[in-house]
Amino acid sequence: MDVGRLRALRELSIRKTMAAVAEALHVSPSAVSQQIALLEEEVGIRLVERRGRGVVMTPAGQQLVLRAEKILIEIESAKADIAELKSVVSGELRVAAFPSVAAALIPKVVYDLAERHPHLTVQFEEMEPGESVAALRSWQTDVAIIDDLNIPTGALDPNIETIFLMEDVFNVMVSRDHRLSERPTVGLHELRDERWAIDTASDTYTRMLVEACQEEGFKPNIVARCKGFEVTIALIRQNYGISILPGLRASYDLEDVWVCRLVPEIRRRIFIAFRTEEKRSPALQAFLDRMAEKPPLS
């Protein structure tokens, strides 16, 4: 059986539609459909059934997906064995990280790796934690940087290992012209009557903010829902709104913005996630070693 077709079947079992698999594997939906059809020819039995706009696995498909998972793990483990024997940091390492940690840490890390290991290419892709874990499961990335707000402890597959990277403390960010500017700390209850501009890239982040405010007895007056940091910070600079943002955001691009510590504190823990069988890979080890050198910013 062709390994690429097994990978496509496994992806289909997770993502449920040909279009979603095509996007993950960077091919056309017709190419995915053809791969599944060829695999069914190889094994001589139906593996999927169409249900509405998606598909479901037949019993044979479910059984083959379980086997495919083990096969793909063994292939990656074999690659790690060969790479370890070479003892040369080379090839390609794919890294996924969410925006705040990516902007604060990744540029310097990948630059240093390029200087130290010229035969290693790091391919970076910006992803929210949930996306990057899905990419890690489906071998679309080698490293995922995640946090415990989006990915609770115990929610990962047994073959995914994590290493603690740092803690990040959320801060209140206001305009330099705001009444709270120059304050070192601000109580969450003091933000009851403020206009809020929030970054909605992560549903978990939005839910966490709303729940924290409700615990203090109020519902935040959200006047702007932004899909990125740039618009959020522009509204704060203009003194149209305030926001609570990760401390990593306070490490760059904050001209005309005042940062206050929030009371009570809201913290998150950030981790590096990777497939356990690839831990011996020299490329992965080089990345982990370099990330360990970076001091926490919180």
C-alpha positions in Angstrom: 0.0 0.0 0.0 1.2 3.5 -0.9 2.2 5.5 2.2 0.9 8.7 0.7 -2.5 7.2 0.2 -2.5 5.9 3.8 -1.7 9.4 5.0 -4.6 10.8 3.0 -7.0 8.2 4.5 -5.8 9.1 8.0 -6.3 12.8 7.3 -9.8 12.1 5.9 -10.7 10.2 9.1 -9.8 13.4 11.1 -11.0 16.2 8.8 -14.1 14.5 7.4 -14.1 16.2 3.9 -12.0 16.0 0.8 -11.7 19.7 0.7 -10.3 19.9 4.3 -7.8 17.1 3.5 -6.7 18.8 0.3 -6.0 22.1 2.1 -4.0 20.3 4.8 -1.9 18.3 2.2 -1.6 21.2 -0.3 -3.2 19.3 -3.1 -6.5 19.5 -5.0 -9.7 17.8 -3.7 -9.8 15.7 -6.8 -6.3 14.5 -6.1 -7.4 13.4 -2.6 -10.4 11.6 -4.0 -8.2 9.8 -6.5 -5.8 8.7 -3.8 -8.6 7.2 -1.7 -10.1 5.5 -4.8 -6.6 4.0 -5.6 -6.2 2.8 -2.1 -9.6 1.1 -2.2 -8.5 -0.6 -5.4 -5.3 -1.8 -3.6 -7.1 -3.3 -0.7 -10.2 -4.5 -2.6 -12.8 -3.1 -0.2 -14.7 0.1 0.4 -13.0 2.3 3.0 -15.2 5.4 3.0 -18.9 6.3 2.6 -20.3 9.7 1.6 -22.6 11.3 4.2 -23.9 14.7 3.1 -21.0 16.9 2.3 -18.5 14.7 4.2 -17.5 11.1 4.5 -17.3 8.5 7.2 -15.0 5.5 7.5 -16.4 2.1 6.9 -15.4 -0.6 9.4 -12.5 -1.5 7.1 -11.5 2.1 6.8 -11.5 2.5 10.6 -9.3 -0.6 10.9 -6.9 0.6 8.2 -6.6 4.1 9.8 -5.5 2.5 13.1 -2.8 0.5 11.2 -1.8 3.5 9.2 -1.2 5.5 12.4 1.3 2.9 13.5 2.9 2.7 10.1 3.4 6.5 9.9 4.8 6.6 13.4 7.3 3.9 12.5 8.3 5.7 9.3 9.0 8.9 11.3 10.9 6.9 13.9 13.1 5.4 11.2 13.8 8.8 9.8 14.9 10.0 13.3 17.1 6.9 13.6 18.9 7.7 10.3 19.2 11.4 11.1 20.7 10.5 14.5 23.3 8.2 12.8 24.3 11.0 10.5 24.8 13.3 13.5 24.5 16.3 11.2 21.9 19.0 11.7 20.4 19.3 8.2 17.2 18.9 6.3 13.9 20.7 7.0 12.2 21.4 10.3 8.6 22.7 10.2 7.6 24.9 13.2 4.1 26.2 14.0 3.4 28.8 16.6 0.7 31.3 17.6 1.2 35.0 16.9 2.3 36.4 20.2 5.0 33.8 20.9 6.0 33.7 17.3 6.6 37.4 17.0 8.5 37.6 20.3 10.7 34.5 20.0 10.7 32.8 16.6 12.6 35.4 14.4 15.7 35.4 16.6 15.6 31.6 17.1 15.4 30.7 13.4 18.1 33.3 12.6 20.4 31.8 15.1 19.7 28.3 13.9 20.5 29.3 10.3 23.8 30.8 11.5 24.8 27.7 13.5 23.4 25.0 11.1 23.6 26.3 7.5 22.3 22.9 6.2 19.1 23.2 8.2 16.1 24.9 6.8 13.3 26.0 9.3 9.9 26.4 7.7 7.6 28.5 9.9 3.9 28.8 9.8 1.6 30.9 12.0 -1.1 28.8 13.6 -3.3 29.0 16.7 -2.6 26.2 19.2 -5.5 24.1 18.2 -4.5 24.3 14.5 -0.9 23.5 15.3 -1.8 20.4 17.3 -3.9 19.1 14.5 -1.0 19.8 12.1 1.3 17.9 14.5 -1.0 14.9 14.6 -1.2 14.8 10.8 2.5 15.3 10.2 2.0 18.7 8.7 4.4 20.2 11.2 7.3 18.9 13.3 7.0 21.4 16.2 3.9 23.1 17.7 4.2 25.8 20.3 1.0 25.7 22.4 -0.4 27.0 25.6 -2.5 25.5 28.4 -5.5 27.9 27.8 -6.2 26.4 24.4 -4.8 22.9 24.9 -5.6 21.6 28.5 -3.2 19.2 30.2 -4.0 15.7 29.2 -5.7 16.7 25.9 -2.8 15.6 23.7 -2.3 12.2 22.0 0.0 9.7 23.9 2.6 10.0 21.1 3.0 13.8 21.5 5.4 15.0 24.1 5.7 18.5 25.5 8.5 20.5 27.1 7.7 23.6 29.3 8.9 26.8 27.7 7.7 29.7 29.8 4.9 31.4 31.7 3.2 34.4 30.2 1.3 37.0 32.3 -1.6 39.0 30.8 -1.4 42.8 31.0 -3.8 45.7 30.6 -2.9 47.9 27.7 -4.2 51.5 27.4 -3.4 54.6 25.5 -0.9 57.0 26.9 -3.8 59.5 27.2 -6.0 57.1 29.1 -6.9 57.8 32.8 -5.1 54.6 33.8 -1.8 55.4 32.1 1.2 55.7 34.5 -0.5 53.2 36.8 1.8 50.2 37.6 -1.2 47.9 38.3 -4.9 47.9 37.5 -7.7 45.8 39.1 -9.9 44.0 36.7 -13.0 45.6 38.4 -11.7 49.0 37.4 -12.3 48.2 33.8 -16.0 47.8 34.2 -17.0 50.9 32.3 -14.3 50.8 29.6 -14.7 50.1 25.9 -12.9 46.9 25.0 -11.0 46.0 21.8 -10.2 42.3 21.7 -8.2 40.0 19.4 -10.7 37.2 18.4 -8.1 35.0 16.7 -8.5 32.5 19.6 -12.0 31.7 20.8 -10.5 30.4 24.1 -8.8 33.8 24.7 -12.1 35.6 24.2 -14.0 33.2 26.4 -11.3 33.5 29.1 -11.6 37.4 29.2 -15.4 37.4 29.3 -15.4 34.8 32.1 -12.8 36.7 34.1 -14.9 39.9 33.9 -18.1 38.0 34.8 -16.3 36.7 38.0 -15.7 40.4 38.9 -19.4 41.1 38.4 -19.6 42.7 35.0 -19.8 41.9 31.3 -17.1 43.7 29.2 -18.4 46.3 26.7 -16.7 44.9 23.6 -16.8 47.5 20.9 -14.2 46.0 18.6 -13.5 42.4 17.6 -10.3 42.2 15.7 -8.6 39.3 13.9 -5.1 40.4 14.7 -2.9 42.5 17.0 -2.4 45.3 14.5 -6.0 46.7 14.6 -6.4 46.0 18.3 -3.3 48.0 19.2 -4.3 50.8 16.8 -7.6 51.2 18.6 -5.8 51.3 22.0 -3.4 54.0 20.7 -6.3 56.1 19.6 -7.8 55.7 23.1 -11.0 54.2 21.7 -10.6 51.1 23.7 -8.5 49.1 26.2 -7.5 45.4 26.1 -6.0 42.6 28.1 -3.2 41.0 26.1 -0.4 38.5 26.7 2.8 39.8 28.3 4.7 38.6 25.2 2.8 41.3 23.3 4.4 43.9 25.6 7.9 43.0 24.2 7.5 44.9 20.9 5.6 47.5 18.9 4.1 49.4 21.8 4.8 53.0 21.0 2.1 55.3 22.6 0.7 52.4 24.7 0.9 52.0 28.5 1.2 48.5 30.0 -0.2 47.8 33.5 0.0 44.7 35.5 -3.5 43.1 35.9 -4.8 42.3 39.4 -5.7 39.5 40.0 -3.1 37.9 37.6 -4.1 35.8 34.7 -1.3 33.5 33.6 -0.8 30.9 30.9 1.9 28.2 30.5 3.5 27.8 27.1 4.9 24.5 25.8 6.8 23.1 22.9 5.1 20.0 21.5 6.5 17.4 19.2 6.1 13.7 18.2 7.9 11.5 20.8 9.4 9.2 18.2 11.3 12.2 16.6 12.9 13.4 19.8 16.3 12.0 18.7 16.3 14.0 15.5 19.3 16.3 15.4 17.2 19.1 13.8 14.6 18.9 16.5 17.3 18.8 19.2 19.0 21.8 17.8 15.7 23.7 17.9 14.9 22.6 21.5 18.4 23.5 22.6 18.1 27.0 21.1 14.6 27.6 22.6 16.0 26.6 26.0 18.5 29.4 25.8 15.8 32.1 25.5 15.0 33.6 28.9 11.3 33.9 29.9 9.8 37.3 29.1 7.0 37.2 31.7 
